[in-house]
Amino acid sequence: MKSLVQENNNQVSAQPPQINNHNKVSKVWLIPLLALAIGSWMVLDTYLNKGPEIVITFSNAEGLEAGKTRVKTLNVDIGYVDKVRLNEQHDGVVVHAVLDAQVRDMLKTNAQFWVVKPRIGSGGISGLSTLTSGSYIEFVAGDNGQSAQEFTGLEQAPITAQGVPGIRISLVSEQGDSLSIGEPVLYRGFEVGRVESSDFDIAKREVHYQIFVRSPYSELLTENTYFWNSSGVDFSANAQGINVNVGSLESIIRGGVAFDVPTDLPLGGSISSEKQHILYPDKSSVYEQRQYVAKDFTILFEDSVRGLQVGAPVEYRGIRLGTVKEVISVLNSQNTEVTERRIPVIISIEPARVGLSNEPASLEQISTLITQWTSQGLKASLKSGSLLTGSLFVDLDYYEDKLATNTTTQSNGFDVIPSVSGSLAQIEQKVFSILDKFEQMPINITIDSINQMLANANSTMEELNQAVAQVKVLLSQSHTQAIPQHINETLDQLSETLKGFNQQAPVYNELEQTLIDFQLLMREAQPFIKELNNKPNSLIFESKAGLDQQPKGKSND
């Protein structure tokens, strides 16, 4: 057994080993290589197709939630909110959003972002669809400028969509609550734009509005275009009657801005968006308060200027020529000796309102005209503009029969227009004159006469009372109260008597026959009466042969 094992070992050791080189790769390695290739392709594809990451700043994070809130444009999902955090000042939020690569070239500096959520405002109700789907960020691509990654979100949707052709105009007003964002811009009642923004300037105490007029209506805007607050109802009264113009229902409820070129001005050239325009309170103010080149004059009034306000009109027989610019006080702490007791009032006369051109060259012309008119009797006076408010205005008119109350030609650096006492002062003088005459009347004598008349009247009334009392006593007696009964009985008897004279009564027939006989008698007596009228003596003497008988005298025998 031992020898057999040894023999086997000798055989094994006698054969040398064969070593073969294996140059083929195992197929097992194909799996990790394939996974590496797929992973590299995915990384490269993700890198190449990765969308931009942007930062949007909002005032608050209402309706925003990381990983859920979507970013949309034209109702197409283009990204999502990745992270929401506070800003460094802790007064707002910073939203990190990841967008699709297809919108990379749309991210310009004027791109707009805002949160779409349910809103109820002056422009109506919006965002109702988000009640079920949740709030989302709306994105409007920019149309100019450089690419950007950081943006400031809007508090609400813009009134005018990005890229709409038109022109934006800045308006300034002193009325802070006259307009709201989204109200219409109207041209002769037709909507041509919207109010986009409003801002209050604390330093100037003015309200600045920005309106947008879309194309092609922007061509209606010219250099002589004026803007005013439109309430929707225009009320005016003139010689032809009362006119009421009602605008659209929206303008009645919400108001708006209206614009047009006044009828007394040409259209003018094209408008510039950089120019700031005044927003007048109403259409009539465009004609009454619009700015012209003006020449200043001074009027020295002896009457009270209570009720005369800056901005009051200066008129000539109802036609406005200018405006009251300033009422100067003659009493101040630096002037202890007052030599001028009249009240200086600075007025501005506007050449355009008297037919001259609205240019600086017209100022000298209006100055020459005022000098000429004052030499012909033009004077100024204060008149009442409203009995309810007590407001006054300056009236210019010719008073050839009245002397001016001042002859000064210069005051406060301006030419002086002479003045006379106003109608109120004249009425006051007449009242005082009447009171003086009334005071000079013999009041005591008149009062004594009145007292005497009253005493006589009292005496008469007492006598009348006594007579009435006697009448009452007379009426209370029994025989007086029986008088009506006696009168009724008498009337009844008279009625019975008259019944006997009807046609069927015998008395009526006898009376009728008697009248007939009387008529026959009168007919027979007519010849006798005629003969008697012709010959009155025929009753005494007998007539013969128609000769008139002569009476015989007394015989002497």
C-alpha positions as CSV (number, residue, x, y, z in Angstrom):
1,M,0.0,0.0,0.0
2,K,2.8,2.2,0.9
3,S,4.6,1.4,-2.3
4,L,1.5,2.1,-4.4
5,V,1.1,5.5,-3.0
6,Q,4.7,6.3,-3.6
7,E,4.4,5.2,-7.2
8,N,1.5,7.4,-7.8
9,N,3.3,10.4,-6.3
10,N,6.2,9.7,-8.6
11,Q,3.9,9.8,-11.6
12,V,2.3,13.0,-10.6
13,S,5.5,14.7,-10.0
14,A,6.9,13.5,-13.2
15,Q,4.3,15.5,-15.4
16,P,5.0,19.3,-15.6
17,P,2.0,21.7,-15.3
18,Q,0.6,23.4,-18.3
19,I,-0.1,27.1,-18.1
20,N,-2.5,28.8,-20.6
21,N,-2.9,32.7,-20.9
22,H,-6.7,33.8,-20.8
23,N,-7.0,37.2,-22.8
24,K,-10.9,37.5,-23.0
25,V,-13.0,39.8,-20.7
26,S,-15.7,38.2,-18.7
27,K,-19.2,39.0,-19.7
28,V,-20.1,39.8,-16.1
29,W,-18.4,43.1,-16.4
30,L,-20.8,44.3,-19.1
31,I,-23.5,44.9,-16.5
32,P,-21.6,47.6,-14.5
33,L,-20.2,49.2,-17.6
34,L,-23.7,49.5,-19.0
35,A,-25.0,51.0,-15.8
36,L,-22.1,53.5,-15.8
37,A,-22.9,54.5,-19.3
38,I,-26.6,55.0,-18.6
39,G,-25.8,57.0,-15.5
40,S,-23.3,59.2,-17.3
41,W,-25.9,59.9,-20.1
42,M,-28.6,60.8,-17.6
43,V,-26.2,63.2,-15.8
44,L,-25.2,64.8,-19.0
45,D,-28.8,65.0,-20.2
46,T,-29.9,66.5,-16.9
47,Y,-27.1,69.0,-17.1
48,L,-27.8,70.0,-20.7
49,N,-31.6,70.2,-20.2
50,K,-31.6,71.7,-16.8
51,G,-34.0,74.7,-16.6
52,P,-33.0,78.0,-15.0
53,E,-33.4,78.6,-11.3
54,I,-34.8,82.0,-10.4
55,V,-35.4,84.0,-7.3
56,I,-38.6,86.0,-6.9
57,T,-39.3,88.4,-4.0
58,F,-42.8,88.8,-2.6
59,S,-44.2,90.8,0.3
60,N,-45.6,87.6,1.9
61,A,-45.9,83.9,1.1
62,E,-49.7,83.7,1.1
63,G,-50.7,80.8,-1.2
64,L,-47.1,79.6,-1.8
65,E,-45.8,76.2,-0.7
66,A,-42.4,74.6,-1.5
67,G,-42.7,71.6,-3.8
68,K,-46.3,72.1,-4.6
69,T,-47.0,75.6,-5.9
70,R,-46.6,75.6,-9.7
71,V,-45.3,78.3,-12.1
72,K,-47.5,78.8,-15.2
73,T,-47.6,80.9,-18.3
74,L,-50.6,80.9,-20.6
75,N,-52.0,78.2,-18.3
76,V,-49.1,75.9,-19.2
77,D,-47.0,74.4,-16.4
78,I,-43.4,75.5,-16.7
79,G,-41.9,75.0,-13.3
80,Y,-42.4,74.7,-9.6
81,V,-41.5,76.5,-6.3
82,D,-38.5,74.8,-4.8
83,K,-38.0,76.7,-1.6
84,V,-39.6,79.6,0.3
85,R,-37.6,81.6,2.9
86,L,-37.6,85.0,4.6
87,N,-35.4,87.7,3.2
88,E,-32.5,89.2,5.2
89,Q,-34.6,92.2,6.4
90,H,-37.4,89.8,7.6
91,D,-39.9,92.1,5.9
92,G,-40.7,89.8,2.9
93,V,-40.1,86.4,1.4
94,V,-37.8,85.0,-1.2
95,V,-39.1,82.3,-3.5
96,H,-36.7,79.9,-5.3
97,A,-38.3,78.5,-8.4
98,V,-37.1,75.9,-10.9
99,L,-38.3,76.5,-14.5
100,D,-38.1,74.5,-17.7
101,A,-35.3,75.1,-20.1
102,Q,-37.7,76.2,-22.8
103,V,-38.4,79.5,-21.0
104,R,-34.7,80.4,-20.5
105,D,-34.7,83.0,-23.3
106,M,-38.0,84.5,-21.9
107,L,-36.4,85.6,-18.6
108,K,-35.8,89.3,-19.4
109,T,-35.5,92.1,-16.9
110,N,-39.1,93.2,-17.5
111,A,-40.6,89.8,-17.0
112,Q,-43.5,89.8,-14.6
113,F,-44.5,87.3,-11.8
114,W,-47.5,87.5,-9.5
115,V,-49.5,85.1,-7.4
116,V,-52.9,84.0,-8.8
117,K,-55.4,83.6,-6.0
118,P,-59.1,84.5,-5.5
119,R,-59.5,88.3,-5.4
120,I,-62.4,90.7,-5.2
121,G,-61.7,94.3,-6.1
122,S,-62.9,97.3,-8.1
123,G,-62.0,95.4,-11.3
124,G,-64.2,92.5,-10.5
125,I,-63.7,88.9,-9.2
126,S,-60.7,86.9,-10.4
127,G,-58.9,83.7,-9.6
128,L,-61.9,81.6,-8.8
129,S,-60.3,78.5,-10.4
130,T,-57.6,78.4,-7.7
131,L,-60.3,77.5,-5.1
132,T,-59.9,73.9,-6.2
133,S,-56.5,73.7,-7.8
134,G,-54.6,76.0,-5.4
135,S,-52.7,79.2,-5.9
136,Y,-50.0,79.4,-8.5
137,I,-47.4,81.9,-9.8
138,E,-48.3,83.4,-13.2
139,F,-45.4,84.3,-15.5
140,V,-45.4,86.8,-18.4
141,A,-42.2,86.8,-20.5
142,G,-40.2,90.0,-20.9
143,D,-39.9,91.5,-24.4
144,N,-36.7,93.6,-23.9
145,G,-33.7,94.0,-21.8
146,Q,-31.0,91.5,-20.6
147,S,-31.5,88.1,-19.2
148,A,-32.1,88.0,-15.4
149,Q,-32.4,85.5,-12.6
150,E,-33.8,87.7,-9.8
151,F,-37.2,89.4,-10.0
152,T,-39.7,91.4,-7.8
153,G,-43.1,89.9,-7.8
154,L,-46.3,92.0,-8.4
155,E,-48.9,92.3,-5.7
156,Q,-51.7,91.8,-8.2
157,A,-52.1,91.0,-11.9
158,P,-51.1,93.9,-14.2
159,I,-53.9,95.9,-15.7
160,T,-52.4,95.9,-19.1
161,A,-50.7,92.7,-20.5
162,Q,-47.1,92.8,-21.4
163,G,-46.4,93.9,-25.0
164,V,-49.8,95.5,-25.7
165,P,-49.2,98.4,-28.1
166,G,-50.2,101.8,-26.7
167,I,-48.9,104.8,-24.7
168,R,-48.7,105.4,-21.0
169,I,-49.5,108.9,-19.6
170,S,-48.7,110.3,-16.1
171,L,-51.5,112.4,-14.4
172,V,-51.3,114.5,-11.3
173,S,-54.2,115.5,-9.1
174,E,-55.0,117.0,-5.7
175,Q,-57.9,114.6,-5.1
176,G,-56.6,111.5,-3.5
177,D,-59.7,109.3,-3.7
178,S,-60.9,110.1,-7.1
179,L,-59.6,107.1,-9.0
180,S,-58.8,103.5,-8.4
181,I,-56.6,101.0,-10.2
182,G,-58.4,99.3,-13.1
183,E,-60.9,102.1,-13.8
184,P,-61.6,102.9,-17.4
185,V,-60.1,105.6,-19.6
186,L,-62.8,107.1,-21.8
187,Y,-62.8,109.1,-25.0
188,R,-66.3,110.6,-25.6
189,G,-67.8,107.7,-23.6
190,F,-65.9,104.9,-25.4
191,E,-63.4,102.9,-23.3
192,V,-59.8,103.2,-24.8
193,G,-57.6,102.3,-21.8
194,R,-57.3,101.7,-18.0
195,V,-55.8,103.3,-14.9
196,E,-52.7,101.2,-14.1
197,S,-51.3,102.7,-10.9
198,S,-51.7,105.4,-8.3
199,D,-49.2,106.8,-5.9
200,F,-49.4,109.6,-3.3
201,D,-46.5,112.1,-3.1
202,I,-46.3,113.1,0.6
203,A,-43.8,116.0,-0.1
204,K,-46.0,117.7,-2.8
205,R,-49.3,116.4,-1.4
206,E,-50.3,115.2,-4.8
207,V,-51.6,112.0,-6.3
208,H,-49.8,110.6,-9.3
209,Y,-51.7,108.2,-11.7
210,Q,-50.4,106.2,-14.6
211,I,-52.9,105.4,-17.3
212,F,-52.5,103.3,-20.4
213,V,-54.2,104.1,-23.7
214,R,-54.0,101.2,-26.1
215,S,-53.3,101.5,-29.8
216,P,-54.8,102.8,-32.2
217,Y,-56.7,105.1,-29.8
218,S,-53.3,106.5,-28.6
219,E,-53.3,108.6,-31.7
220,L,-56.1,110.6,-30.2
221,L,-53.7,112.0,-27.6
222,T,-52.2,115.4,-28.7
223,E,-50.5,118.4,-27.1
224,N,-53.9,120.1,-26.4
225,T,-55.5,117.0,-24.9
226,Y,-56.9,117.6,-21.4
227,F,-57.9,114.9,-18.8
228,W,-60.7,115.1,-16.2
229,N,-62.4,112.8,-13.7
230,S,-65.5,111.4,-15.2
231,S,-68.3,110.5,-12.8
232,G,-70.5,109.0,-15.5
233,V,-73.2,111.7,-15.3
234,D,-72.6,115.2,-16.8
235,F,-75.2,117.8,-15.6
236,S,-75.3,121.3,-17.1
237,A,-77.8,124.1,-17.3
238,N,-77.7,126.8,-20.0
239,A,-80.0,129.1,-22.0
240,Q,-81.2,126.1,-24.0
241,G,-82.3,124.3,-20.8
242,I,-80.9,121.5,-18.6
243,N,-78.7,118.9,-20.2
244,V,-77.9,115.5,-18.6
245,N,-75.5,113.2,-20.3
246,V,-75.2,109.7,-18.8
247,G,-72.2,107.6,-19.5
248,S,-71.8,103.8,-19.5
249,L,-73.0,101.8,-16.5
250,E,-69.4,101.0,-15.5
251,S,-68.4,104.7,-15.5
252,I,-71.5,105.5,-13.3
253,I,-70.6,102.9,-10.8
254,R,-66.8,103.2,-10.8
255,G,-66.0,106.5,-12.5
256,G,-62.9,106.8,-14.7
257,V,-60.7,109.2,-16.6
258,A,-62.0,111.1,-19.7
259,F,-60.0,113.1,-22.2
260,D,-60.6,115.3,-25.2
261,V,-59.4,118.5,-26.9
262,P,-61.4,121.6,-25.8
263,T,-63.5,123.1,-28.5
264,D,-61.7,126.4,-28.3
265,L,-58.3,124.9,-29.0
266,P,-56.7,123.2,-32.1
267,L,-55.8,119.5,-32.0
268,G,-52.0,120.2,-31.8
269,G,-49.1,117.8,-32.4
270,S,-48.4,114.3,-31.2
271,I,-48.1,113.8,-27.5
272,S,-45.0,112.7,-25.5
273,S,-45.4,110.0,-22.8
274,E,-42.8,111.8,-20.7
275,K,-45.0,114.9,-20.2
276,Q,-47.0,115.1,-17.0
277,H,-50.7,116.2,-17.3
278,I,-53.1,117.6,-14.8
279,L,-56.2,115.6,-13.9
280,Y,-59.1,118.1,-13.5
281,P,-62.0,117.4,-11.2
282,D,-64.6,117.6,-14.0
283,K,-65.1,118.7,-17.6
284,S,-66.2,122.3,-16.8
285,S,-62.9,122.8,-14.8
286,V,-61.0,122.2,-18.0
287,Y,-62.4,125.4,-19.4
288,E,-62.3,127.3,-16.1
289,Q,-59.1,126.2,-14.4
290,R,-56.8,125.2,-17.2
291,Q,-53.4,126.9,-17.3
292,Y,-52.8,129.8,-19.7
293,V,-50.1,132.4,-20.0
294,A,-51.3,135.2,-17.8
295,K,-50.6,138.9,-16.9
296,D,-50.9,139.9,-13.3
297,F,-52.6,143.0,-12.1
298,T,-53.4,144.5,-8.7
299,I,-56.8,145.7,-7.5
300,L,-57.2,147.7,-4.3
301,F,-60.5,147.1,-2.6
302,E,-62.0,149.2,0.1
303,D,-64.8,146.7,0.6
304,S,-64.5,143.6,2.8
305,V,-62.9,140.6,0.9
306,R,-64.6,138.0,3.2
307,G,-65.6,135.2,0.9
308,L,-63.0,136.0,-1.8
309,Q,-60.8,132.9,-2.2
310,V,-57.7,132.2,-4.3
311,G,-58.9,130.7,-7.5
312,A,-62.1,132.7,-7.7
313,P,-63.0,133.8,-11.2
314,V,-62.4,137.2,-12.7
315,E,-65.3,138.0,-15.1
316,Y,-66.5,140.6,-17.5
317,R,-70.3,140.5,-17.6
318,G,-70.3,136.8,-17.0
319,I,-67.4,135.9,-19.3
320,R,-64.3,134.6,-17.5
321,L,-61.1,136.5,-18.1
322,G,-58.8,135.3,-15.4
323,T,-58.4,134.1,-11.8
324,V,-57.8,135.5,-8.4
325,K,-54.1,134.7,-7.6
326,E,-53.6,136.1,-4.1
327,V,-55.2,138.2,-1.4
328,I,-52.6,140.2,0.4
329,S,-53.0,141.3,4.0
330,V,-51.9,144.9,4.8
331,L,-51.5,144.1,8.5
332,N,-48.3,142.3,9.5
333,S,-45.9,142.3,12.4
334,Q,-43.2,144.3,10.5
335,N,-45.5,147.1,9.4
336,T,-46.7,148.9,12.5
337,E,-47.8,152.0,10.7
338,V,-50.5,151.1,8.2
339,T,-50.7,153.8,5.4
340,E,-52.6,151.7,2.9
341,R,-56.0,150.6,4.3
342,R,-57.2,149.1,1.1
343,I,-56.9,145.3,0.5
344,P,-54.6,144.4,-2.4
345,V,-55.8,141.5,-4.5
346,I,-53.6,140.1,-7.2
347,I,-55.4,138.8,-10.3
348,S,-54.2,137.1,-13.4
349,I,-55.8,138.1,-16.8
350,E,-55.3,135.4,-19.5
351,P,-55.0,136.8,-23.0
352,A,-56.4,133.6,-24.6
353,R,-59.7,134.3,-22.9
354,V,-60.1,137.6,-24.8
355,G,-59.2,136.2,-28.2
356,L,-55.5,136.6,-28.2
357,S,-53.0,133.8,-28.7
358,N,-51.9,131.7,-25.8
359,E,-48.3,132.9,-26.1
360,P,-45.9,135.1,-24.0
361,A,-46.0,137.7,-26.8
362,S,-49.7,138.3,-25.9
363,L,-48.9,139.6,-22.4
364,E,-47.8,143.0,-23.6
365,Q,-50.9,143.2,-25.8
366,I,-53.3,142.5,-22.9
367,S,-51.4,145.0,-20.7
368,T,-52.0,147.7,-23.4
369,L,-55.6,146.7,-23.7
370,I,-56.3,146.9,-20.0
371,T,-54.7,150.4,-19.8
372,Q,-56.9,151.5,-22.7
373,W,-60.1,149.9,-21.1
374,T,-59.5,151.5,-17.7
375,S,-59.1,154.9,-19.4
376,Q,-62.6,154.3,-20.9
377,G,-64.2,153.5,-17.5
378,L,-63.3,149.9,-16.8
379,K,-63.4,149.2,-13.1
380,A,-63.4,146.2,-10.8
381,S,-65.9,145.3,-8.0
382,L,-66.7,142.4,-5.8
383,K,-69.9,140.5,-6.4
384,S,-71.6,137.6,-4.8
385,G,-71.0,134.3,-6.5
386,S,-73.4,132.3,-4.3
387,L,-75.9,133.4,-1.6
388,L,-75.6,130.0,0.1
389,T,-71.8,129.9,0.5
390,G,-71.1,133.6,0.5
391,S,-68.4,133.3,-2.0
392,L,-67.3,136.4,-4.0
393,F,-65.7,136.9,-7.4
394,V,-64.1,139.9,-9.1
395,D,-66.3,141.5,-11.8
396,L,-65.0,143.9,-14.4
397,D,-67.4,146.4,-16.0
398,Y,-67.7,149.9,-17.2
399,Y,-68.8,152.5,-14.6
400,E,-68.6,155.8,-16.5
401,D,-70.9,157.6,-14.0
402,K,-68.9,156.5,-10.9
403,L,-65.5,157.6,-9.7
404,A,-62.9,155.0,-9.0
405,T,-62.0,154.6,-5.3
406,N,-58.3,154.5,-6.1
407,T,-56.0,156.4,-8.5
408,T,-52.8,154.4,-7.8
409,T,-51.2,153.1,-11.0
410,Q,-48.7,150.7,-9.4
411,S,-48.9,148.4,-6.4
412,N,-47.0,145.3,-5.3
413,G,-45.1,145.5,-8.6
414,F,-48.1,145.2,-10.9
415,D,-50.3,147.7,-12.8
416,V,-53.5,148.7,-10.8
417,I,-57.0,148.3,-12.1
418,P,-59.4,150.9,-10.5
419,S,-62.1,149.6,-8.3
420,V,-65.6,150.7,-7.1
421,S,-67.8,149.5,-4.3
422,G,-69.5,146.3,-5.1
423,S,-73.1,145.5,-5.2
424,L,-73.1,144.3,-1.6
425,A,-71.5,147.4,-0.4
426,Q,-74.1,149.5,-2.4
427,I,-76.9,147.5,-0.9
428,E,-75.4,148.0,2.6
429,Q,-75.2,151.8,2.0
430,K,-78.9,151.9,0.8
431,V,-80.0,149.9,3.8
432,F,-78.1,152.4,6.1
433,S,-79.7,155.3,4.2
434,I,-83.2,153.8,4.7
435,L,-82.5,153.3,8.3
436,D,-81.3,156.9,8.7
437,K,-84.5,158.1,7.0
438,F,-86.5,155.8,9.2
439,E,-84.7,157.2,12.3
440,Q,-85.6,160.8,11.2
441,M,-89.3,160.0,10.9
442,P,-91.6,161.4,13.7
443,I,-91.9,158.0,15.4
444,N,-93.4,159.3,18.6
445,I,-96.2,161.1,16.9
446,T,-96.9,158.1,14.7
447,I,-96.9,155.9,17.7
448,D,-99.3,158.2,19.5
449,S,-101.6,158.2,16.5
450,I,-101.5,154.4,16.3
451,N,-102.2,154.2,20.0
452,Q,-105.2,156.5,19.6
453,M,-106.5,154.4,16.7
454,L,-106.1,151.3,18.7
455,A,-108.0,152.9,21.6
456,N,-110.9,153.9,19.2
457,A,-110.8,150.4,17.8
458,N,-111.1,148.9,21.3
459,S,-114.1,151.2,22.0
460,T,-115.7,150.2,18.8
461,M,-115.2,146.5,19.6
462,E,-116.8,147.0,23.0
463,E,-119.9,148.6,21.4
464,L,-120.0,145.8,18.9
465,N,-119.9,143.3,21.7
466,Q,-122.7,145.0,23.5
467,A,-124.8,145.0,20.3
468,V,-124.1,141.3,19.8
469,A,-125.2,140.7,23.4
470,Q,-128.5,142.5,22.8
471,V,-129.1,140.6,19.6
472,K,-128.5,137.4,21.5
473,V,-131.1,138.5,24.1
474,L,-133.6,139.4,21.4
475,L,-133.1,136.1,19.7
476,S,-133.6,134.2,22.9
477,Q,-137.2,135.6,23.4
478,S,-140.2,133.4,22.5
479,H,-142.0,135.8,20.2
480,T,-138.7,136.3,18.2
481,Q,-138.3,132.6,17.9
482,A,-141.9,132.3,16.7
483,I,-141.3,134.7,13.7
484,P,-140.0,131.9,11.4
485,Q,-143.1,129.9,12.1
486,H,-145.4,132.9,11.2
487,I,-143.4,133.5,8.0
488,N,-143.8,129.9,7.0
489,E,-147.6,130.1,7.6
490,T,-147.8,133.3,5.6
491,L,-145.9,131.7,2.7
492,D,-148.3,128.7,2.9
493,Q,-151.4,131.0,2.6
494,L,-149.8,132.9,-0.3
495,S,-149.2,129.6,-2.0
496,E,-152.8,128.6,-1.5
497,T,-154.0,131.9,-2.9
498,L,-151.9,131.6,-6.0
499,K,-153.3,128.2,-6.7
500,G,-156.7,129.9,-7.4
501,F,-155.2,131.8,-10.3
502,N,-154.3,128.8,-12.5
503,Q,-155.9,128.2,-15.8
504,Q,-158.5,125.7,-14.5
505,A,-159.7,127.9,-11.7
506,P,-163.0,129.9,-12.2
507,V,-161.4,133.1,-11.0
508,Y,-158.8,132.8,-13.7
509,N,-161.6,132.5,-16.4
510,E,-163.5,135.5,-15.0
511,L,-160.4,137.6,-14.9
512,E,-159.6,136.7,-18.5
513,Q,-163.1,137.6,-19.6
514,T,-162.9,140.9,-17.7
515,L,-159.7,141.8,-19.5
516,I,-161.3,141.0,-22.9
517,D,-164.3,143.3,-22.1
518,F,-161.9,146.0,-21.0
519,Q,-160.0,145.7,-24.3
520,L,-163.4,146.1,-26.2
521,L,-164.3,149.1,-24.1
522,M,-161.0,150.7,-24.8
523,R,-161.4,150.2,-28.6
524,E,-164.9,151.9,-28.5
525,A,-163.6,154.7,-26.4
526,Q,-160.7,155.5,-28.8
527,P,-162.8,157.8,-31.2
528,F,-164.1,159.7,-28.2
529,I,-160.7,160.1,-26.7
530,K,-159.3,161.2,-30.1
531,E,-162.1,163.7,-30.6
532,L,-161.5,165.0,-27.1
533,N,-157.8,165.4,-27.8
534,N,-158.6,167.4,-30.9
535,K,-161.5,169.5,-29.5
536,P,-161.4,169.7,-25.7
537,N,-164.5,172.0,-25.6
538,S,-166.7,169.5,-27.4
539,L,-168.0,168.3,-24.0
540,I,-169.5,171.8,-23.3
541,F,-170.4,173.0,-26.7
542,E,-172.2,171.3,-29.5
543,S,-170.3,171.4,-32.7
544,K,-172.1,172.6,-35.9
545,A,-170.9,172.1,-39.4
546,G,-167.5,171.8,-38.1
547,L,-167.4,175.4,-36.8
548,D,-166.0,176.2,-33.5
549,Q,-168.6,177.8,-31.3
550,Q,-167.7,181.1,-29.6
551,P,-168.9,181.6,-26.1
552,K,-171.3,184.5,-25.5
553,G,-170.7,187.3,-23.1
554,K,-173.0,188.4,-20.3
555,S,-176.0,190.5,-21.6
556,N,-176.4,194.0,-20.2
557,D,-180.2,193.5,-20.2
